[in-house]
Amino acid sequence: MFDEDGSLDPLLKLLLYAVLALAAGKMLWKWLTEDVSRWITVDLWGLIAEHPWWTGIIVISALVSLILLAKLLSFLSGASTYAYVDSGEDYASTAPGEMVDPDVLTFKMKQLAAMSATGFEQACADLLARDGFRGTRRVGGAGDLGVDVTARDDDGRLLILQCKQYQNPVGSGHVQKFNGTARLHHGADLPIMIGLNGFTQPAVNFAQHHQLILIGRPELKRWAHGQHLYDVLGLENSTQ
């Protein structure tokens, strides 16, 4: 009935909306045919015929009010939508000119899945900043040599994250490439690879052998829903 984020199943939600719409439609039709039709044809038309100028002013004022209300609602809904902001700074907010509130920043798994690859990387950077890591920065792109996000904890340890938003589990080959650059090239103290839909067993085995940290779907969900990264990983937490 509910998905992994606690939301109602989309099919059940659609059926519920359909039932409510039918009930509301029946009530509206009864009201329109019995009361409103008489009010429009008799009362309202008589008022318009007697006061045409006042009627025109009222109609124009109503239209202007509706337009202003629509613009206000559009602005308010757009301000709360997560988007990647390439500001050139260490930390990008979820809306232009507005910093992420570290107390409330969370993501649902379906939100993470719907993001672009760049947006997914930025979401991981924002979650690190929420948890109190310093110098959080998204650096992924062409020629990034396996690093998408960097940050440091309060002990000065360097976190190197590679973020994979693949529809299928991440294979061993990608983990091997990350192992070749995370420590040797970037000097990572904590090399972390994130897989939106997990990792294959060979990838997990390789990571365990080379002491790479993998964050699969269950761990990512706990992190995205508000748990501190180090608590998810079972590491000592010095950033809180």
C-alpha positions as CSV (number, residue, x, y, z in Angstrom):
1,M,0.0,0.0,0.0
2,F,2.9,2.4,0.8
3,D,6.2,2.7,-1.0
4,E,9.7,2.8,0.7
5,D,9.4,6.5,1.4
6,G,6.1,6.1,3.2
7,S,4.0,7.5,0.4
8,L,0.7,6.0,-0.7
9,D,0.9,3.6,-3.7
10,P,0.3,5.7,-6.9
11,L,-2.5,3.4,-8.1
12,L,-4.4,3.6,-4.8
13,K,-3.8,7.3,-4.7
14,L,-5.3,7.6,-8.3
15,L,-8.4,5.5,-7.3
16,L,-8.9,7.6,-4.2
17,Y,-8.7,10.8,-6.2
18,A,-11.2,9.4,-8.8
19,V,-13.7,8.5,-6.1
20,L,-13.5,11.9,-4.5
21,A,-13.7,13.6,-7.9
22,L,-16.9,11.7,-8.8
23,A,-18.5,12.6,-5.5
24,A,-17.6,16.2,-5.8
25,G,-18.7,16.3,-9.5
26,K,-22.1,14.9,-8.5
27,M,-22.6,17.5,-5.8
28,L,-21.5,20.3,-8.1
29,W,-23.8,19.2,-10.9
30,K,-26.8,19.2,-8.6
31,W,-25.9,22.6,-7.3
32,L,-25.4,24.0,-10.8
33,T,-28.7,22.6,-12.3
34,E,-30.9,23.5,-9.3
35,D,-29.6,26.8,-7.9
36,V,-27.0,28.4,-10.0
37,S,-28.9,28.3,-13.3
38,R,-31.7,30.3,-11.9
39,W,-29.3,32.8,-10.2
40,I,-27.5,33.4,-13.5
41,T,-30.5,33.6,-15.8
42,V,-32.7,35.7,-13.5
43,D,-30.9,37.5,-10.7
44,L,-27.4,38.1,-12.2
45,W,-28.6,39.1,-15.6
46,G,-31.0,41.6,-14.1
47,L,-28.2,43.1,-12.0
48,I,-25.9,43.4,-15.1
49,A,-28.6,45.1,-17.2
50,E,-29.1,47.7,-14.4
51,H,-25.4,48.4,-13.6
52,P,-23.2,47.7,-16.7
53,W,-20.3,49.9,-15.7
54,W,-20.0,48.6,-12.2
55,T,-20.2,45.0,-13.6
56,G,-17.3,45.7,-16.0
57,I,-15.1,47.1,-13.2
58,I,-15.8,44.1,-11.0
59,V,-15.0,41.6,-13.7
60,I,-11.7,43.3,-14.6
61,S,-10.7,43.5,-11.0
62,A,-11.4,39.8,-10.5
63,L,-9.3,38.9,-13.5
64,V,-6.4,41.0,-12.3
65,S,-6.6,39.4,-8.9
66,L,-6.6,35.9,-10.4
67,I,-3.5,36.6,-12.5
68,L,-1.6,38.0,-9.5
69,L,-2.6,35.0,-7.4
70,A,-1.4,32.6,-10.1
71,K,2.0,34.3,-10.3
72,L,2.3,34.2,-6.5
73,L,1.6,30.5,-6.3
74,S,4.0,29.8,-9.2
75,F,6.8,31.7,-7.3
76,L,6.1,29.9,-4.0
77,S,6.1,26.4,-5.6
78,G,9.3,27.1,-7.6
79,A,11.2,28.4,-4.5
80,S,10.8,25.0,-2.8
81,T,12.0,22.8,-5.7
82,Y,15.4,21.3,-5.4
83,A,17.8,22.3,-8.3
84,Y,21.5,22.3,-8.8
85,V,23.0,25.7,-8.5
86,D,26.5,26.1,-10.1
87,S,27.6,29.0,-7.9
88,G,31.3,28.4,-8.0
89,E,31.3,28.2,-4.2
90,D,32.0,25.3,-1.8
91,Y,28.4,24.9,-1.1
92,A,25.3,25.3,-3.4
93,S,21.9,25.9,-2.0
94,T,18.6,24.3,-3.0
95,A,17.2,27.6,-4.3
96,P,19.0,30.7,-5.7
97,G,20.1,32.9,-2.8
98,E,18.9,30.5,-0.1
99,M,21.2,28.3,2.0
100,V,20.1,24.8,2.8
101,D,18.7,24.5,6.3
102,P,20.8,21.8,8.0
103,D,18.0,20.8,10.3
104,V,15.5,19.9,7.7
105,L,17.3,18.9,4.5
106,T,16.1,15.4,3.4
107,F,15.4,13.7,0.1
108,K,13.0,10.9,-0.8
109,M,14.5,8.0,-2.8
110,K,12.2,8.8,-5.8
111,Q,13.5,12.4,-5.7
112,L,17.0,11.2,-5.9
113,A,16.1,8.8,-8.8
114,A,14.4,11.7,-10.7
115,M,17.4,14.0,-10.6
116,S,20.0,14.5,-13.3
117,A,23.4,13.0,-12.7
118,T,24.7,16.4,-11.7
119,G,21.8,17.0,-9.4
120,F,22.3,13.7,-7.7
121,E,26.0,14.5,-7.0
122,Q,24.9,17.9,-5.7
123,A,22.3,16.3,-3.4
124,C,25.1,14.2,-1.9
125,A,27.2,17.3,-1.4
126,D,24.3,19.0,0.3
127,L,23.7,16.1,2.6
128,L,27.4,16.2,3.7
129,A,27.1,19.9,4.4
130,R,23.9,19.2,6.4
131,D,25.9,16.8,8.5
132,G,28.6,19.4,9.3
133,F,31.4,18.4,7.0
134,R,33.7,21.2,6.0
135,G,34.7,22.4,2.5
136,T,32.0,20.3,0.8
137,R,32.3,20.7,-2.9
138,R,30.9,19.0,-6.0
139,V,33.7,18.6,-8.5
140,G,32.4,15.8,-10.8
141,G,32.6,16.3,-14.5
142,A,34.7,15.3,-17.5
143,G,38.2,14.3,-16.4
144,D,37.3,14.1,-12.7
145,L,39.3,10.9,-12.3
146,G,36.7,9.3,-10.1
147,V,35.9,12.1,-7.7
148,D,32.4,13.7,-7.7
149,V,32.3,15.2,-4.2
150,T,35.0,16.1,-1.7
151,A,34.7,17.2,2.0
152,R,36.6,17.0,5.3
153,D,35.4,16.1,8.7
154,D,36.4,17.9,11.9
155,D,39.4,15.6,12.3
156,G,40.7,16.7,8.9
157,R,40.0,13.4,7.2
158,L,39.4,13.8,3.4
159,L,36.2,12.2,2.0
160,I,36.2,11.4,-1.7
161,L,32.8,10.4,-3.0
162,Q,31.9,8.9,-6.3
163,C,28.1,9.0,-7.0
164,K,26.5,6.4,-9.3
165,Q,22.8,7.0,-10.1
166,Y,22.6,3.8,-12.3
167,Q,19.3,2.0,-12.7
168,N,21.1,-1.3,-12.1
169,P,23.6,-2.3,-9.4
170,V,27.1,-0.9,-9.9
171,G,29.5,-3.5,-11.1
172,S,33.0,-4.5,-10.0
173,G,34.7,-2.7,-12.9
174,H,33.6,0.7,-11.7
175,V,34.6,0.0,-8.1
176,Q,38.1,-1.1,-9.3
177,K,38.5,2.1,-11.2
178,F,37.6,4.1,-8.2
179,N,40.0,2.2,-6.1
180,G,42.8,3.1,-8.5
181,T,42.3,6.9,-8.0
182,A,40.6,7.5,-4.7
183,R,43.6,7.0,-2.5
184,L,46.6,7.1,-4.9
185,H,45.6,10.1,-6.9
186,H,43.3,12.1,-4.6
187,G,44.7,11.1,-1.2
188,A,41.4,10.0,0.2
189,D,41.2,9.0,3.9
190,L,37.7,7.8,3.4
191,P,36.9,6.6,-0.2
192,I,33.2,6.3,-0.5
193,M,31.2,5.1,-3.5
194,I,27.4,5.6,-3.6
195,G,25.1,3.4,-5.7
196,L,21.5,4.5,-5.9
197,N,20.5,0.9,-6.7
198,G,23.2,-0.9,-4.9
199,F,26.2,-3.0,-6.0
200,T,26.8,-6.4,-7.4
201,Q,28.3,-9.1,-5.1
202,P,31.7,-9.1,-6.9
203,A,31.8,-5.3,-6.4
204,V,31.0,-5.7,-2.7
205,N,33.7,-8.4,-2.4
206,F,36.3,-6.2,-4.1
207,A,35.5,-3.2,-1.9
208,Q,35.8,-5.2,1.3
209,H,39.2,-6.5,0.2
210,H,40.5,-3.0,-0.5
211,Q,38.7,-1.2,2.3
212,L,36.5,0.9,0.2
213,I,33.2,2.2,1.7
214,L,30.1,1.4,-0.3
215,I,26.7,3.1,0.3
216,G,24.0,1.0,-1.3
217,R,20.3,1.8,-1.4
218,P,19.4,1.0,2.2
219,E,22.2,3.1,3.6
220,L,21.5,5.9,1.1
221,K,17.9,5.9,2.2
222,R,18.8,6.3,5.9
223,W,21.3,9.1,5.0
224,A,18.8,10.9,2.7
225,H,16.1,10.7,5.3
226,G,18.1,12.5,7.9
227,Q,20.6,10.2,9.6
228,H,24.2,11.4,9.9
229,L,26.5,9.8,7.4
230,Y,28.9,8.5,10.1
231,D,26.0,7.0,12.0
232,V,24.9,5.2,8.8
233,L,28.4,3.9,8.3
234,G,29.1,3.0,11.9
235,L,32.0,5.4,12.1
236,E,33.1,7.7,15.0
237,N,31.1,10.9,14.5
238,S,33.2,14.0,15.3
239,T,31.2,16.4,13.0
240,Q,28.2,16.8,15.3
